[in-house]
Amino acid sequence: MARQETRTLTSTTVRTPAAPEVRTTPGTGPTRAWRTRLLVLGIVLAALNLRPAITSLGALLEEVRDGLGMSGSVAGLLTSVPPLCFAVFGVTAPRLARRFGAGAVVCAGMAAIGTGLLIRPYVGGTAAFLAATALTLMGIAVSNVLMPVIVKRRFPDRVGSMTGLYSMALALGTASAAAVTVPLTGALGGNWRSGLAVWAALAAVAVLPWLTFARAREPEQERGTRAGAPVRLRITRSRTAWALAVFFGLQATAAYITMGWMAQIFRDSGVPAGKAGLLLAVTMVMGVPLAFVIPRLATRLPHQGPIVLALGVSGLVGYAGLYLAPAEGAWAWAVLLGIANCAFPLALTMVGMRARTGAGVAQLSAFAQSTGYLISIPGPLLVGVLYQHSGGWGLPIALMAALMIPQTAVGILAGRPRTVEDEASA
């Protein structure tokens, strides 16, 4: 049945006037193959750049605070800026893509990431540092939203495999920046400014393949030229869209709590600092292979609920282990929570599967990610407040486990074989 659904989805996309790639890729067969390979390279390089700005800063946050004279409250605000910017700027991505083309917006996004990363260590002052960080996050936000759109439009019959490749590259970039930034800073003379700025080079490389597609006419633009503006969906009418947005928000909440606090949980239980950092790296690295496998599996199932349930159970067991025996079973809990955090590539895959057209995916991606990141903002802050006032990790871990239950429930709803076009057509 999954095969039948996949063929139906593919045929529906191919029959739209905008679908034939040959209209947007002039030239011979070898030329089209070359452009396809270049697009795949561009997607991978873009994904590699979507988290190092955050995790590299986390690795050097103490040095940044000392260097800029940043207060603890401002540092706490800095950790909440990424989801806020993703929500605020991500919602503009579909409008920008309709006007300029998705390729041009992603190209500009990579340039914004590189520029922000290059200037923020040297601008001087906390306010300027925050402004440059916001520029970087703006580029990340629009690229976050448009990656599923580009995959849907350009690879309609390979949504699972391409989403898996993109998600795997994103996880690799996240883990690499967390693991490499500190030793790389040491190799550059111990200057935290150089350790942060060096990641701009990766973004500069990512700009290059997207220059080819920045001026290319998008399939949706061609259709709009021939038949008027694409149909707008009343996306807030769709129960599937809301379920996916809440699922996205709760999984992001869990991910940010894990990145921000898991190492401290282990350290407070008696685990040495070096081992605690390694445990966090293990949790993050789990996303590299699973981010490739889970989307491919998801597109073969008519309902993604079983995968959602498996990830939820992994999270609940991991949190139970952190509560009962954090030090004794630390490696097992790190692996289980790493599995649970793979709800992110699953959410991206479902964005591509819950809409039939590129325009539908664009609207759904912007709504689910922007709403979801807004939902995720209070979680890490609330964990910190509970930890400070309770004097231990019992209540925070209980909160994390409790949030896993609604995450699983709405994920199962989002995994039903429905499309937002059927629920939200104006």
C-alpha positions as CSV (number, residue, x, y, z in Angstrom):
1,M,0.0,0.0,0.0
2,A,2.9,2.3,0.7
3,R,4.2,1.7,-2.8
4,Q,0.8,2.6,-4.2
5,E,0.6,5.8,-2.2
6,T,4.1,6.8,-3.3
7,R,3.3,6.3,-6.9
8,T,0.1,8.3,-6.5
9,L,1.9,11.2,-4.9
10,T,4.6,11.1,-7.6
11,S,2.1,11.0,-10.4
12,T,0.1,13.8,-8.9
13,T,3.2,16.0,-8.8
14,V,4.4,15.1,-12.3
15,R,1.0,15.9,-13.9
16,T,1.1,19.5,-12.8
17,P,2.2,21.9,-15.5
18,A,5.3,22.9,-13.5
19,A,6.7,19.5,-12.8
20,P,8.9,18.6,-15.8
21,E,12.4,19.5,-14.8
22,V,13.5,19.8,-18.4
23,R,11.7,23.1,-18.7
24,T,14.0,24.6,-16.0
25,T,17.1,22.8,-17.0
26,P,17.9,23.5,-20.6
27,G,20.6,21.6,-22.4
28,T,21.4,18.0,-23.2
29,G,21.0,15.0,-20.9
30,P,24.5,15.2,-19.6
31,T,24.0,18.9,-18.8
32,R,20.8,18.1,-16.8
33,A,22.7,15.3,-14.9
34,W,25.5,17.7,-14.1
35,R,23.0,20.3,-12.8
36,T,21.3,17.6,-10.7
37,R,24.5,16.6,-9.1
38,L,25.4,20.2,-8.4
39,L,22.0,20.7,-6.8
40,V,22.6,17.7,-4.5
41,L,25.9,19.1,-3.6
42,G,24.3,22.5,-2.8
43,I,21.7,20.8,-0.6
44,V,24.4,19.0,1.3
45,L,26.6,22.0,1.8
46,A,23.6,24.2,2.8
47,A,22.6,21.6,5.4
48,L,26.1,21.5,6.8
49,N,25.8,25.2,7.5
50,L,22.4,25.2,9.4
51,R,23.7,24.6,12.9
52,P,27.5,25.4,13.3
53,A,26.6,29.0,14.1
54,I,24.7,27.8,17.2
55,T,26.8,24.9,18.4
56,S,30.2,26.6,17.9
57,L,29.0,29.5,20.0
58,G,27.8,27.1,22.7
59,A,31.2,25.5,22.8
60,L,32.9,28.9,23.4
61,L,30.1,30.7,25.3
62,E,32.2,31.1,28.5
63,E,35.0,32.8,26.5
64,V,32.6,35.0,24.6
65,R,31.0,36.1,27.8
66,D,34.3,37.0,29.3
67,G,35.5,38.7,26.1
68,L,32.4,40.9,25.7
69,G,31.7,41.4,29.4
70,M,28.3,39.8,28.8
71,S,26.0,39.3,31.8
72,G,24.5,36.0,32.6
73,S,21.0,37.2,31.7
74,V,22.2,38.3,28.3
75,A,23.9,35.0,27.8
76,G,20.7,33.2,28.6
77,L,18.9,35.4,26.1
78,L,21.5,34.5,23.5
79,T,20.6,30.8,23.9
80,S,16.9,31.6,23.2
81,V,17.6,33.7,20.1
82,P,17.9,30.9,17.6
83,P,14.3,29.5,17.9
84,L,12.9,33.1,18.0
85,C,14.7,34.0,14.8
86,F,13.7,30.8,13.2
87,A,10.1,31.6,13.9
88,V,10.2,35.2,12.9
89,F,12.3,35.0,9.8
90,G,11.2,31.5,8.6
91,V,7.6,32.7,8.0
92,T,8.9,35.1,5.3
93,A,10.6,32.4,3.3
94,P,7.6,31.4,1.0
95,R,6.9,35.0,0.1
96,L,10.6,35.6,-0.8
97,A,10.7,32.3,-2.8
98,R,7.6,33.3,-4.8
99,R,9.2,36.6,-5.7
100,F,12.8,35.7,-6.3
101,G,12.9,31.9,-6.5
102,A,13.8,29.3,-3.9
103,G,17.4,28.9,-5.2
104,A,18.1,32.7,-5.0
105,V,16.7,32.9,-1.5
106,V,18.9,29.9,-0.3
107,C,21.9,31.5,-2.0
108,A,21.3,34.7,-0.2
109,G,20.7,32.7,3.0
110,M,24.2,31.1,2.7
111,A,25.7,34.5,2.1
112,A,24.0,35.9,5.2
113,I,25.2,33.0,7.3
114,G,28.8,33.6,6.1
115,T,28.7,37.3,6.5
116,G,27.2,37.1,10.0
117,L,29.7,34.5,11.1
118,L,32.6,36.5,9.8
119,I,31.8,39.8,11.4
120,R,30.1,38.9,14.7
121,P,33.4,38.1,16.6
122,Y,34.9,41.4,15.5
123,V,32.1,44.0,15.6
124,G,32.7,44.8,19.3
125,G,30.0,45.0,22.0
126,T,27.2,42.8,23.0
127,A,24.5,44.6,21.0
128,A,26.5,44.3,17.7
129,F,27.3,40.7,18.5
130,L,23.6,39.9,18.9
131,A,22.8,41.8,15.7
132,A,25.4,39.9,13.7
133,T,24.1,36.6,15.2
134,A,20.6,37.6,14.1
135,L,21.8,38.1,10.5
136,T,23.3,34.6,10.6
137,L,20.1,33.1,12.0
138,M,18.0,34.9,9.4
139,G,19.9,33.1,6.7
140,I,19.5,29.8,8.5
141,A,15.8,30.4,9.0
142,V,14.8,30.9,5.4
143,S,17.0,28.0,4.3
144,N,15.4,25.8,7.0
145,V,12.0,26.4,5.5
146,L,13.0,26.1,1.8
147,M,15.0,22.9,1.9
148,P,11.9,20.6,2.1
149,V,10.4,22.8,-0.7
150,I,13.3,22.3,-3.0
151,V,13.5,18.6,-2.3
152,K,9.7,18.3,-3.1
153,R,10.0,20.2,-6.3
154,R,13.2,18.9,-7.7
155,F,13.1,15.3,-6.4
156,P,9.4,14.4,-6.1
157,D,10.1,10.7,-6.5
158,R,13.0,10.7,-4.0
159,V,11.6,12.8,-1.1
160,G,12.7,10.2,1.5
161,S,16.2,9.6,0.3
162,M,16.9,13.3,-0.3
163,T,15.4,14.4,3.0
164,G,17.6,11.7,4.6
165,L,20.7,13.0,2.9
166,Y,19.9,16.6,3.9
167,S,19.1,15.6,7.5
168,M,22.3,13.5,7.8
169,A,24.4,16.4,6.6
170,L,22.6,18.8,9.1
171,A,23.3,16.4,12.0
172,L,26.9,16.0,10.8
173,G,27.4,19.8,10.8
174,T,25.8,20.1,14.2
175,A,28.0,17.4,15.8
176,S,31.2,18.5,14.0
177,A,30.9,22.1,15.2
178,A,30.3,21.0,18.8
179,A,33.3,18.7,18.7
180,V,35.8,20.6,16.7
181,T,35.4,24.2,17.7
182,V,37.4,24.1,20.9
183,P,40.4,22.2,19.5
184,L,40.3,24.3,16.4
185,T,40.4,27.5,18.5
186,G,43.4,26.1,20.2
187,A,45.1,25.4,16.9
188,L,44.4,29.0,15.9
189,G,46.2,30.4,18.9
190,G,43.5,30.2,21.5
191,N,41.6,33.2,20.2
192,W,37.8,32.7,20.5
193,R,37.2,35.2,17.8
194,S,39.1,33.2,15.3
195,G,37.4,30.0,16.5
196,L,34.0,31.5,15.7
197,A,34.9,33.3,12.5
198,V,36.5,30.2,10.9
199,W,33.0,28.7,10.2
200,A,32.3,31.5,7.8
201,A,34.6,29.6,5.3
202,L,32.2,26.7,5.2
203,A,29.3,29.0,4.4
204,A,31.3,30.8,1.7
205,V,31.9,27.4,0.0
206,A,28.1,26.7,0.2
207,V,27.3,29.9,-1.7
208,L,29.1,28.7,-4.8
209,P,26.8,25.9,-6.1
210,W,23.7,28.0,-5.4
211,L,24.9,30.7,-7.7
212,T,24.0,28.4,-10.6
213,F,20.4,28.2,-9.4
214,A,20.0,31.8,-8.1
215,R,18.7,33.0,-11.5
216,A,17.0,29.8,-12.6
217,R,13.3,30.0,-13.1
218,E,11.5,27.9,-10.5
219,P,8.7,25.4,-11.5
220,E,6.2,27.3,-9.4
221,Q,7.2,30.6,-11.0
222,E,6.6,29.1,-14.5
223,R,3.2,27.9,-13.5
224,G,2.4,31.3,-12.0
225,T,3.4,33.0,-15.3
226,R,1.1,30.8,-17.3
227,A,-1.9,30.4,-15.0
228,G,-1.8,33.2,-12.4
229,A,-0.6,33.1,-8.8
230,P,-0.5,29.7,-7.1
231,V,-3.5,28.8,-4.9
232,R,-3.1,30.0,-1.3
233,L,-4.1,27.6,1.4
234,R,-5.8,28.6,4.6
235,I,-3.2,26.6,6.4
236,T,-4.6,27.2,9.9
237,R,-7.7,25.3,8.9
238,S,-5.7,22.1,8.5
239,R,-5.6,19.8,11.5
240,T,-2.7,18.0,10.0
241,A,-0.8,21.3,9.7
242,W,-1.4,22.0,13.4
243,A,-0.5,18.5,14.5
244,L,2.8,18.8,12.5
245,A,3.5,22.2,13.9
246,V,3.0,21.0,17.5
247,F,5.1,17.9,16.8
248,F,7.8,20.0,15.4
249,G,7.7,22.4,18.3
250,L,7.9,19.6,21.0
251,Q,10.7,17.8,19.3
252,A,12.6,21.1,19.0
253,T,12.0,21.7,22.7
254,A,13.5,18.3,23.5
255,A,16.5,18.9,21.2
256,Y,17.3,22.3,22.7
257,I,17.0,21.0,26.3
258,T,19.3,18.1,25.4
259,M,21.9,20.3,23.8
260,G,21.7,22.8,26.6
261,W,21.4,20.7,29.7
262,M,22.2,17.0,29.2
263,A,26.0,17.4,29.8
264,Q,25.2,19.3,33.1
265,I,22.9,16.5,34.2
266,F,25.6,14.0,33.8
267,R,28.2,16.2,35.5
268,D,25.9,16.8,38.5
269,S,25.6,13.0,38.9
270,G,29.3,12.6,39.2
271,V,30.4,12.0,35.6
272,P,33.6,13.8,34.8
273,A,33.3,16.9,32.5
274,G,35.2,15.3,29.6
275,K,33.1,12.2,29.7
276,A,29.9,14.3,29.9
277,G,30.9,16.2,26.8
278,L,31.6,12.9,25.0
279,L,28.2,11.6,26.0
280,L,26.5,14.7,24.6
281,A,28.5,14.2,21.4
282,V,27.3,10.6,21.2
283,T,23.7,11.8,21.5
284,M,24.2,14.2,18.7
285,V,26.1,11.8,16.4
286,M,23.3,9.3,16.6
287,G,21.4,11.6,14.3
288,V,23.9,11.1,11.5
289,P,23.0,7.6,10.4
290,L,19.5,7.6,11.6
291,A,18.7,10.9,9.9
292,F,19.4,9.0,6.6
293,V,17.5,5.8,7.5
294,I,14.3,7.2,9.1
295,P,13.1,9.4,6.1
296,R,13.6,6.6,3.7
297,L,11.6,4.3,6.0
298,A,8.9,6.9,6.5
299,T,8.2,7.4,2.8
300,R,7.6,3.6,2.5
301,L,4.9,3.6,5.2
302,P,1.3,4.8,4.6
303,H,1.2,6.0,8.2
304,Q,4.3,7.3,10.1
305,G,2.8,6.7,13.5
306,P,4.9,3.5,14.3
307,I,8.1,5.5,13.8
308,V,6.8,8.3,16.0
309,L,5.9,5.8,18.7
310,A,9.3,4.1,18.6
311,L,11.1,7.4,19.0
312,G,8.8,8.4,21.9
313,V,9.4,5.2,23.7
314,S,13.2,5.6,23.3
315,G,12.9,9.1,24.8
316,L,10.8,8.0,27.8
317,V,13.2,5.1,28.6
318,G,16.1,7.5,28.3
319,Y,14.6,10.1,30.6
320,A,13.7,7.3,33.1
321,G,17.3,6.2,33.1
322,L,18.5,9.8,33.6
323,Y,16.2,10.0,36.7
324,L,17.0,6.6,38.2
325,A,20.6,5.9,37.4
326,P,22.2,8.8,35.4
327,A,25.8,7.8,35.9
328,E,25.5,4.0,35.9
329,G,23.8,3.7,32.6
330,A,25.0,7.0,31.0
331,W,26.0,5.5,27.7
332,A,22.7,3.8,27.2
333,W,20.7,6.9,28.1
334,A,22.9,9.0,25.6
335,V,22.1,6.6,22.8
336,L,18.4,6.4,23.6
337,L,18.0,10.2,23.7
338,G,20.0,10.4,20.5
339,I,17.4,8.1,18.9
340,A,14.5,10.2,20.3
341,N,16.0,13.4,18.9
342,C,15.7,11.9,15.4
343,A,12.1,13.1,15.4
344,F,13.6,16.1,13.5
345,P,14.3,14.4,10.2
346,L,11.0,12.6,10.5
347,A,9.2,15.9,10.9
348,L,10.9,17.3,7.8
349,T,10.0,14.2,5.9
350,M,6.3,14.5,6.9
351,V,6.3,18.2,5.7
352,G,7.2,16.9,2.3
353,M,4.6,14.1,2.4
354,R,1.6,16.1,3.8
355,A,1.3,18.4,0.8
356,R,0.9,17.5,-2.9
357,T,2.5,20.5,-4.5
358,G,5.6,22.7,-4.1
359,A,3.5,25.7,-3.1
360,G,1.7,23.5,-0.5
361,V,5.0,22.3,1.0
362,A,6.3,25.9,1.2
363,Q,3.3,27.1,3.1
364,L,3.2,24.0,5.4
365,S,7.0,24.2,6.0
366,A,6.8,27.9,7.0
367,F,3.8,27.3,9.2
368,A,5.0,24.2,10.9
369,Q,8.6,25.4,11.5
370,S,7.7,29.0,12.6
371,T,4.9,27.9,14.9
372,G,7.0,25.0,16.1
373,Y,10.0,27.1,17.0
374,L,7.8,29.6,18.9
375,I,6.5,26.6,20.9
376,S,10.1,25.5,21.7
377,I,11.3,28.8,23.2
378,P,10.1,28.4,26.8
379,G,11.3,24.8,27.3
380,P,15.0,25.3,27.9
381,L,14.3,28.3,30.1
382,L,11.7,26.5,32.1
383,V,14.1,23.6,32.7
384,G,16.7,26.1,34.1
385,V,14.1,27.7,36.4
386,L,13.0,24.3,37.8
387,Y,16.6,23.2,38.3
388,Q,17.5,26.4,40.1
389,H,14.4,26.4,42.4
390,S,14.3,22.7,43.1
391,G,18.0,22.2,43.6
392,G,18.1,19.0,41.6
393,W,17.2,17.4,38.3
394,G,14.1,15.4,39.4
395,L,11.5,18.0,38.3
396,P,13.3,19.0,35.0
397,I,13.6,15.4,33.9
398,A,10.0,14.8,34.8
399,L,9.0,17.7,32.6
400,M,11.1,16.4,29.7
401,A,9.4,12.9,30.0
402,A,6.0,14.5,30.3
403,L,6.4,16.5,27.1
404,M,7.3,13.3,25.3
405,I,3.7,12.1,25.7
406,P,2.0,14.9,23.8
407,Q,4.8,14.9,21.3
408,T,4.1,11.2,20.5
409,A,0.3,11.8,20.3
410,V,0.4,14.7,17.9
411,G,3.1,13.0,15.8
412,I,0.8,10.1,15.3
413,L,-1.9,12.5,14.1
414,A,0.5,14.2,11.8
415,G,1.6,10.9,10.4
416,R,-1.8,10.1,8.9
417,P,-1.9,9.8,5.1
418,R,-3.6,13.1,4.4
419,T,-2.6,16.4,2.7
420,V,-3.1,20.0,3.7
421,E,-4.6,20.8,0.3
422,D,-7.6,18.5,1.1
423,E,-8.1,20.2,4.5
424,A,-7.2,23.9,3.9
425,S,-8.1,24.9,0.3
426,A,-9.5,28.4,0.3
